[in-house]
Amino acid sequence: MTREAGPFWPGSAVRLSVVLLKARRQPVPGGKDSVRTADTGPGPAAQGTGAADGAEPRPRPAVAQPGGRPAVARPGVGGRGVARRGGVYLGLCIVLIGLNLRTVFSSFSAVLAEITAATGMPAALVTVLTTMPVLLLGAVAPAAPPLARRFGIERIILAAMLLLAAGLAVRGTGAFPAMLAGTAAAGAGIGVVNVLLPTLVKRDFQHRVGLMSGLYTGAICAAAALGAGFTQPLLQATGSWQGALLFWALPAAVVVLVFAPLALARPPVPAGTATAAPVSVWRSPTAWQITAFMALQAMMSFSVFAWLAPILRDRGIDGGTAGWVVAASIVVQVGGSFLAPPLAARLRRQSWLNAAIALLTGAGFALCIFGPVQLVWLWAAMLGVGQGSLTALALTLIVLRTRGADTAARLSGMMQCVGYGVGSSGTLLVGQLQAATGSFVPAGVMFLAIGAAAAVFGFLAGRDRYVGEDGRA
């Protein structure tokens, strides 16, 4: 009998067994091959199989080969090209979503002077409108992972983006109660998306973690620059601050329309399909180190948006120049956020990178306060490179320090709940220190201390260990 005589040649039987076994086994990223569980995520190759986070992917039908060769599984409906195009489409949607996650903050501050002059808005309401969305980022974060496990990551992101678009539209009507309700809705929507975007990258772009982390964190920084840079021209073009604010609902609505076909095409994940015990991130030392790193960078990040321009004006720089310095610093942030994640993904340990960037950020902020004013553009550039890279590194650690998408979602919820909750205190501390001393110099000393603390926790968080495996030998 020859090998081509029929399907019962022993070698063919062995190869058939191997193929069938491989159909049910996948390598766990960062570890030895083992049977896929709920916590590894289907990865990019699982798109189109009906698999979702928390469930084992359905094996594809085997196709018999001519000559009695063993059956093999096709890479997916329509082949590799379709899967690749689907990944590009999802990646584009992630970037477009990121471009809408900071406009609610920067657009309001850009026209705040005109709003208060036209309406007489009380200072208390201004404080609420500027701090409430930041607090909601942390408040809603713990709810995102269980919602994603129940209904699917994409569908929850779609619902959150719809809430964001509706909130921005309601805010743009200009009535005080509507502005409160709209701002709250927008902050809640952003809080959910903040948690789930890193999870989506972990699940579907495991082999492009650095690239995708850089793209979406860069898009988030770019969103802040877009809101700060274009809201004032919109006000001048329309003659209405309401219209300038309302405009930002349009790009959010467009993203909803673009993302909806992909999000609705994948069926929701039934509850209770997970086969592995979930990781308790709240008991993980590594998770707490990443969370502390996130909180400290958030204290500096939100202080940049709220206080950098007043700090520069307090140093004698005119309002127009101060605005350009702030805008330039934010633009530089985009570059830092694009470059840091790919570099971090290439390193087995990110400890020294995290520590160096944290120190650069704290020093840049402090020098903007009490460094030679003639070099303010240099200090602002240092701050921009540091802050953009620091934010991107904190978010990238969610992907690099977890084994699978479910753990990434839990860690993201924890670190953004605590991180943004603590981070929002940075802007309040700057104001209190300035009011008590009449100077921003104490705030500069505070940012040096925050940068040093962030360097310590960033060094610890960047070590080669994973959340949930901290106690392993």
Secondary structure as a PSIPRED ss2 file (coil, helix, strand):
# PSIPRED VFORMAT (PSIPRED V4.0)

   1 M C   1.000  0.000  0.000
   2 T C   1.000  0.000  0.000
   3 R C   1.000  0.000  0.000
   4 E C   1.000  0.000  0.000
   5 A C   1.000  0.000  0.000
   6 G C   1.000  0.000  0.000
   7 P C   1.000  0.000  0.000
   8 F C   1.000  0.000  0.000
   9 W C   1.000  0.000  0.000
  10 P H   0.000  1.000  0.000
  11 G H   0.000  1.000  0.000
  12 S H   0.000  1.000  0.000
  13 A H   0.000  1.000  0.000
  14 V H   0.000  1.000  0.000
  15 R H   0.000  1.000  0.000
  16 L H   0.000  1.000  0.000
  17 S H   0.000  1.000  0.000
  18 V H   0.000  1.000  0.000
  19 V H   0.000  1.000  0.000
  20 L H   0.000  1.000  0.000
  21 L H   0.000  1.000  0.000
  22 K H   0.000  1.000  0.000
  23 A H   0.000  1.000  0.000
  24 R C   1.000  0.000  0.000
  25 R E   0.000  0.000  1.000
  26 Q E   0.000  0.000  1.000
  27 P E   0.000  0.000  1.000
  28 V C   1.000  0.000  0.000
  29 P C   1.000  0.000  0.000
  30 G C   1.000  0.000  0.000
  31 G C   1.000  0.000  0.000
  32 K C   1.000  0.000  0.000
  33 D E   0.000  0.000  1.000
  34 S E   0.000  0.000  1.000
  35 V E   0.000  0.000  1.000
  36 R C   1.000  0.000  0.000
  37 T C   1.000  0.000  0.000
  38 A C   1.000  0.000  0.000
  39 D C   1.000  0.000  0.000
  40 T C   1.000  0.000  0.000
  41 G C   1.000  0.000  0.000
  42 P C   1.000  0.000  0.000
  43 G C   1.000  0.000  0.000
  44 P H   0.000  1.000  0.000
  45 A H   0.000  1.000  0.000
  46 A H   0.000  1.000  0.000
  47 Q C   1.000  0.000  0.000
  48 G C   1.000  0.000  0.000
  49 T C   1.000  0.000  0.000
  50 G C   1.000  0.000  0.000
  51 A C   1.000  0.000  0.000
  52 A C   1.000  0.000  0.000
  53 D C   1.000  0.000  0.000
  54 G C   1.000  0.000  0.000
  55 A C   1.000  0.000  0.000
  56 E C   1.000  0.000  0.000
  57 P C   1.000  0.000  0.000
  58 R C   1.000  0.000  0.000
  59 P C   1.000  0.000  0.000
  60 R C   1.000  0.000  0.000
  61 P C   1.000  0.000  0.000
  62 A E   0.000  0.000  1.000
  63 V E   0.000  0.000  1.000
  64 A C   1.000  0.000  0.000
  65 Q C   1.000  0.000  0.000
  66 P H   0.000  1.000  0.000
  67 G H   0.000  1.000  0.000
  68 G H   0.000  1.000  0.000
  69 R C   1.000  0.000  0.000
  70 P C   1.000  0.000  0.000
  71 A C   1.000  0.000  0.000
  72 V E   0.000  0.000  1.000
  73 A E   0.000  0.000  1.000
  74 R C   1.000  0.000  0.000
  75 P C   1.000  0.000  0.000
  76 G C   1.000  0.000  0.000
  77 V C   1.000  0.000  0.000
  78 G C   1.000  0.000  0.000
  79 G H   0.000  1.000  0.000
  80 R H   0.000  1.000  0.000
  81 G H   0.000  1.000  0.000
  82 V H   0.000  1.000  0.000
  83 A H   0.000  1.000  0.000
  84 R H   0.000  1.000  0.000
  85 R H   0.000  1.000  0.000
  86 G H   0.000  1.000  0.000
  87 G H   0.000  1.000  0.000
  88 V H   0.000  1.000  0.000
  89 Y H   0.000  1.000  0.000
  90 L H   0.000  1.000  0.000
  91 G H   0.000  1.000  0.000
  92 L H   0.000  1.000  0.000
  93 C H   0.000  1.000  0.000
  94 I H   0.000  1.000  0.000
  95 V H   0.000  1.000  0.000
  96 L H   0.000  1.000  0.000
  97 I H   0.000  1.000  0.000
  98 G H   0.000  1.000  0.000
  99 L C   1.000  0.000  0.000
 100 N C   1.000  0.000  0.000
 101 L C   1.000  0.000  0.000
 102 R C   1.000  0.000  0.000
 103 T H   0.000  1.000  0.000
 104 V H   0.000  1.000  0.000
 105 F H   0.000  1.000  0.000
 106 S H   0.000  1.000  0.000
 107 S H   0.000  1.000  0.000
 108 F H   0.000  1.000  0.000
 109 S H   0.000  1.000  0.000
 110 A H   0.000  1.000  0.000
 111 V C   1.000  0.000  0.000
 112 L H   0.000  1.000  0.000
 113 A H   0.000  1.000  0.000
 114 E H   0.000  1.000  0.000
 115 I H   0.000  1.000  0.000
 116 T H   0.000  1.000  0.000
 117 A H   0.000  1.000  0.000
 118 A H   0.000  1.000  0.000
 119 T H   0.000  1.000  0.000
 120 G C   1.000  0.000  0.000
 121 M C   1.000  0.000  0.000
 122 P C   1.000  0.000  0.000
 123 A H   0.000  1.000  0.000
 124 A H   0.000  1.000  0.000
 125 L H   0.000  1.000  0.000
 126 V H   0.000  1.000  0.000
 127 T H   0.000  1.000  0.000
 128 V H   0.000  1.000  0.000
 129 L H   0.000  1.000  0.000
 130 T H   0.000  1.000  0.000
 131 T H   0.000  1.000  0.000
 132 M H   0.000  1.000  0.000
 133 P H   0.000  1.000  0.000
 134 V H   0.000  1.000  0.000
 135 L H   0.000  1.000  0.000
 136 L H   0.000  1.000  0.000
 137 L H   0.000  1.000  0.000
 138 G H   0.000  1.000  0.000
 139 A H   0.000  1.000  0.000
 140 V C   1.000  0.000  0.000
 141 A H   0.000  1.000  0.000
 142 P H   0.000  1.000  0.000
 143 A H   0.000  1.000  0.000
 144 A H   0.000  1.000  0.000
 145 P H   0.000  1.000  0.000
 146 P H   0.000  1.000  0.000
 147 L H   0.000  1.000  0.000
 148 A H   0.000  1.000  0.000
 149 R H   0.000  1.000  0.000
 150 R H   0.000  1.000  0.000
 151 F H   0.000  1.000  0.000
 152 G C   1.000  0.000  0.000
 153 I H   0.000  1.000  0.000
 154 E H   0.000  1.000  0.000
 155 R H   0.000  1.000  0.000
 156 I H   0.000  1.000  0.000
 157 I H   0.000  1.000  0.000
 158 L H   0.000  1.000  0.000
 159 A H   0.000  1.000  0.000
 160 A H   0.000  1.000  0.000
 161 M H   0.000  1.000  0.000
 162 L H   0.000  1.000  0.000
 163 L H   0.000  1.000  0.000
 164 L H   0.000  1.000  0.000
 165 A H   0.000  1.000  0.000
 166 A H   0.000  1.000  0.000
 167 G H   0.000  1.000  0.000
 168 L H   0.000  1.000  0.000
 169 A H   0.000  1.000  0.000
 170 V H   0.000  1.000  0.000
 171 R H   0.000  1.000  0.000
 172 G C   1.000  0.000  0.000
 173 T C   1.000  0.000  0.000
 174 G C   1.000  0.000  0.000
 175 A C   1.000  0.000  0.000
 176 F H   0.000  1.000  0.000
 177 P H   0.000  1.000  0.000
 178 A H   0.000  1.000  0.000
 179 M H   0.000  1.000  0.000
 180 L H   0.000  1.000  0.000
 181 A H   0.000  1.000  0.000
 182 G H   0.000  1.000  0.000
 183 T H   0.000  1.000  0.000
 184 A H   0.000  1.000  0.000
 185 A H   0.000  1.000  0.000
 186 A H   0.000  1.000  0.000
 187 G H   0.000  1.000  0.000
 188 A H   0.000  1.000  0.000
 189 G H   0.000  1.000  0.000
 190 I H   0.000  1.000  0.000
 191 G H   0.000  1.000  0.000
 192 V H   0.000  1.000  0.000
 193 V H   0.000  1.000  0.000
 194 N H   0.000  1.000  0.000
 195 V H   0.000  1.000  0.000
 196 L H   0.000  1.000  0.000
 197 L H   0.000  1.000  0.000
 198 P H   0.000  1.000  0.000
 199 T H   0.000  1.000  0.000
 200 L H   0.000  1.000  0.000
 201 V H   0.000  1.000  0.000
 202 K H   0.000  1.000  0.000
 203 R H   0.000  1.000  0.000
 204 D H   0.000  1.000  0.000
 205 F C   1.000  0.000  0.000
 206 Q H   0.000  1.000  0.000
 207 H H   0.000  1.000  0.000
 208 R H   0.000  1.000  0.000
 209 V H   0.000  1.000  0.000
 210 G H   0.000  1.000  0.000
 211 L H   0.000  1.000  0.000
 212 M H   0.000  1.000  0.000
 213 S H   0.000  1.000  0.000
 214 G H   0.000  1.000  0.000
 215 L H   0.000  1.000  0.000
 216 Y H   0.000  1.000  0.000
 217 T H   0.000  1.000  0.000
 218 G H   0.000  1.000  0.000
 219 A H   0.000  1.000  0.000
 220 I H   0.000  1.000  0.000
 221 C H   0.000  1.000  0.000
 222 A H   0.000  1.000  0.000
 223 A H   0.000  1.000  0.000
 224 A H   0.000  1.000  0.000
 225 A H   0.000  1.000  0.000
 226 L H   0.000  1.000  0.000
 227 G H   0.000  1.000  0.000
 228 A H   0.000  1.000  0.000
 229 G H   0.000  1.000  0.000
 230 F H   0.000  1.000  0.000
 231 T H   0.000  1.000  0.000
 232 Q H   0.000  1.000  0.000
 233 P H   0.000  1.000  0.000
 234 L H   0.000  1.000  0.000
 235 L H   0.000  1.000  0.000
 236 Q H   0.000  1.000  0.000
 237 A H   0.000  1.000  0.000
 238 T H   0.000  1.000  0.000
 239 G C   1.000  0.000  0.000
 240 S C   1.000  0.000  0.000
 241 W H   0.000  1.000  0.000
 242 Q H   0.000  1.000  0.000
 243 G H   0.000  1.000  0.000
 244 A H   0.000  1.000  0.000
 245 L H   0.000  1.000  0.000
 246 L H   0.000  1.000  0.000
 247 F C   1.000  0.000  0.000
 248 W C   1.000  0.000  0.000
 249 A H   0.000  1.000  0.000
 250 L H   0.000  1.000  0.000
 251 P H   0.000  1.000  0.000
 252 A H   0.000  1.000  0.000
 253 A H   0.000  1.000  0.000
 254 V H   0.000  1.000  0.000
 255 V H   0.000  1.000  0.000
 256 V H   0.000  1.000  0.000
 257 L H   0.000  1.000  0.000
 258 V H   0.000  1.000  0.000
 259 F H   0.000  1.000  0.000
 260 A H   0.000  1.000  0.000
 261 P H   0.000  1.000  0.000
 262 L H   0.000  1.000  0.000
 263 A H   0.000  1.000  0.000
 264 L H   0.000  1.000  0.000
 265 A H   0.000  1.000  0.000
 266 R C   1.000  0.000  0.000
 267 P C   1.000  0.000  0.000
 268 P C   1.000  0.000  0.000
 269 V C   1.000  0.000  0.000
 270 P C   1.000  0.000  0.000
 271 A C   1.000  0.000  0.000
 272 G C   1.000  0.000  0.000
 273 T C   1.000  0.000  0.000
 274 A C   1.000  0.000  0.000
 275 T C   1.000  0.000  0.000
 276 A C   1.000  0.000  0.000
 277 A C   1.000  0.000  0.000
 278 P C   1.000  0.000  0.000
 279 V C   1.000  0.000  0.000
 280 S C   1.000  0.000  0.000
 281 V H   0.000  1.000  0.000
 282 W H   0.000  1.000  0.000
 283 R H   0.000  1.000  0.000
 284 S C   1.000  0.000  0.000
 285 P H   0.000  1.000  0.000
 286 T H   0.000  1.000  0.000
 287 A H   0.000  1.000  0.000
 288 W H   0.000  1.000  0.000
 289 Q H   0.000  1.000  0.000
 290 I H   0.000  1.000  0.000
 291 T H   0.000  1.000  0.000
 292 A H   0.000  1.000  0.000
 293 F H   0.000  1.000  0.000
 294 M H   0.000  1.000  0.000
 295 A H   0.000  1.000  0.000
 296 L H   0.000  1.000  0.000
 297 Q H   0.000  1.000  0.000
 298 A H   0.000  1.000  0.000
 299 M H   0.000  1.000  0.000
 300 M H   0.000  1.000  0.000
 301 S H   0.000  1.000  0.000
 302 F H   0.000  1.000  0.000
 303 S H   0.000  1.000  0.000
 304 V H   0.000  1.000  0.000
 305 F H   0.000  1.000  0.000
 306 A H   0.000  1.000  0.000
 307 W H   0.000  1.000  0.000
 308 L H   0.000  1.000  0.000
 309 A H   0.000  1.000  0.000
 310 P H   0.000  1.000  0.000
 311 I H   0.000  1.000  0.000
 312 L H   0.000  1.000  0.000
 313 R H   0.000  1.000  0.000
 314 D H   0.000  1.000  0.000
 315 R C   1.000  0.000  0.000
 316 G C   1.000  0.000  0.000
 317 I C   1.000  0.000  0.000
 318 D C   1.000  0.000  0.000
 319 G H   0.000  1.000  0.000
 320 G H   0.000  1.000  0.000
 321 T H   0.000  1.000  0.000
 322 A H   0.000  1.000  0.000
 323 G H   0.000  1.000  0.000
 324 W H   0.000  1.000  0.000
 325 V H   0.000  1.000  0.000
 326 V H   0.000  1.000  0.000
 327 A H   0.000  1.000  0.000
 328 A H   0.000  1.000  0.000
 329 S H   0.000  1.000  0.000
 330 I H   0.000  1.000  0.000
 331 V H   0.000  1.000  0.000
 332 V H   0.000  1.000  0.000
 333 Q H   0.000  1.000  0.000
 334 V H   0.000  1.000  0.000
 335 G H   0.000  1.000  0.000
 336 G H   0.000  1.000  0.000
 337 S H   0.000  1.000  0.000
 338 F H   0.000  1.000  0.000
 339 L H   0.000  1.000  0.000
 340 A H   0.000  1.000  0.000
 341 P H   0.000  1.000  0.000
 342 P H   0.000  1.000  0.000
 343 L H   0.000  1.000  0.000
 344 A H   0.000  1.000  0.000
 345 A H   0.000  1.000  0.000
 346 R H   0.000  1.000  0.000
 347 L C   1.000  0.000  0.000
 348 R C   1.000  0.000  0.000
 349 R C   1.000  0.000  0.000
 350 Q C   1.000  0.000  0.000
 351 S H   0.000  1.000  0.000
 352 W H   0.000  1.000  0.000
 353 L H   0.000  1.000  0.000
 354 N H   0.000  1.000  0.000
 355 A H   0.000  1.000  0.000
 356 A H   0.000  1.000  0.000
 357 I H   0.000  1.000  0.000
 358 A H   0.000  1.000  0.000
 359 L H   0.000  1.000  0.000
 360 L H   0.000  1.000  0.000
 361 T H   0.000  1.000  0.000
 362 G H   0.000  1.000  0.000
 363 A H   0.000  1.000  0.000
 364 G H   0.000  1.000  0.000
 365 F H   0.000  1.000  0.000
 366 A H   0.000  1.000  0.000
 367 L H   0.000  1.000  0.000
 368 C H   0.000  1.000  0.000
 369 I H   0.000  1.000  0.000
 370 F H   0.000  1.000  0.000
 371 G C   1.000  0.000  0.000
 372 P C   1.000  0.000  0.000
 373 V H   0.000  1.000  0.000
 374 Q H   0.000  1.000  0.000
 375 L H   0.000  1.000  0.000
 376 V H   0.000  1.000  0.000
 377 W H   0.000  1.000  0.000
 378 L H   0.000  1.000  0.000
 379 W H   0.000  1.000  0.000
 380 A H   0.000  1.000  0.000
 381 A H   0.000  1.000  0.000
 382 M H   0.000  1.000  0.000
 383 L H   0.000  1.000  0.000
 384 G H   0.000  1.000  0.000
 385 V H   0.000  1.000  0.000
 386 G H   0.000  1.000  0.000
 387 Q H   0.000  1.000  0.000
 388 G H   0.000  1.000  0.000
 389 S H   0.000  1.000  0.000
 390 L H   0.000  1.000  0.000
 391 T H   0.000  1.000  0.000
 392 A H   0.000  1.000  0.000
 393 L H   0.000  1.000  0.000
 394 A H   0.000  1.000  0.000
 395 L H   0.000  1.000  0.000
 396 T H   0.000  1.000  0.000
 397 L H   0.000  1.000  0.000
 398 I H   0.000  1.000  0.000
 399 V H   0.000  1.000  0.000
 400 L H   0.000  1.000  0.000
 401 R C   1.000  0.000  0.000
 402 T C   1.000  0.000  0.000
 403 R C   1.000  0.000  0.000
 404 G C   1.000  0.000  0.000
 405 A H   0.000  1.000  0.000
 406 D H   0.000  1.000  0.000
 407 T H   0.000  1.000  0.000
 408 A H   0.000  1.000  0.000
 409 A H   0.000  1.000  0.000
 410 R H   0.000  1.000  0.000
 411 L H   0.000  1.000  0.000
 412 S H   0.000  1.000  0.000
 413 G H   0.000  1.000  0.000
 414 M H   0.000  1.000  0.000
 415 M H   0.000  1.000  0.000
 416 Q H   0.000  1.000  0.000
 417 C H   0.000  1.000  0.000
 418 V H   0.000  1.000  0.000
 419 G H   0.000  1.000  0.000
 420 Y H   0.000  1.000  0.000
 421 G H   0.000  1.000  0.000
 422 V H   0.000  1.000  0.000
 423 G H   0.000  1.000  0.000
 424 S C   1.000  0.000  0.000
 425 S H   0.000  1.000  0.000
 426 G H   0.000  1.000  0.000
 427 T H   0.000  1.000  0.000
 428 L H   0.000  1.000  0.000
 429 L H   0.000  1.000  0.000
 430 V H   0.000  1.000  0.000
 431 G H   0.000  1.000  0.000
 432 Q H   0.000  1.000  0.000
 433 L H   0.000  1.000  0.000
 434 Q H   0.000  1.000  0.000
 435 A H   0.000  1.000  0.000
 436 A H   0.000  1.000  0.000
 437 T H   0.000  1.000  0.000
 438 G C   1.000  0.000  0.000
 439 S C   1.000  0.000  0.000
 440 F C   1.000  0.000  0.000
 441 V H   0.000  1.000  0.000
 442 P H   0.000  1.000  0.000
 443 A H   0.000  1.000  0.000
 444 G H   0.000  1.000  0.000
 445 V H   0.000  1.000  0.000
 446 M H   0.000  1.000  0.000
 447 F H   0.000  1.000  0.000
 448 L H   0.000  1.000  0.000
 449 A H   0.000  1.000  0.000
 450 I H   0.000  1.000  0.000
 451 G H   0.000  1.000  0.000
 452 A H   0.000  1.000  0.000
 453 A H   0.000  1.000  0.000
 454 A H   0.000  1.000  0.000
 455 A H   0.000  1.000  0.000
 456 V H   0.000  1.000  0.000
 457 F H   0.000  1.000  0.000
 458 G H   0.000  1.000  0.000
 459 F H   0.000  1.000  0.000
 460 L H   0.000  1.000  0.000
 461 A H   0.000  1.000  0.000
 462 G C   1.000  0.000  0.000
 463 R C   1.000  0.000  0.000
 464 D C   1.000  0.000  0.000
 465 R C   1.000  0.000  0.000
 466 Y C   1.000  0.000  0.000
 467 V C   1.000  0.000  0.000
 468 G C   1.000  0.000  0.000
 469 E C   1.000  0.000  0.000
 470 D C   1.000  0.000  0.000
 471 G C   1.000  0.000  0.000
 472 R C   1.000  0.000  0.000
 473 A C   1.000  0.000  0.000
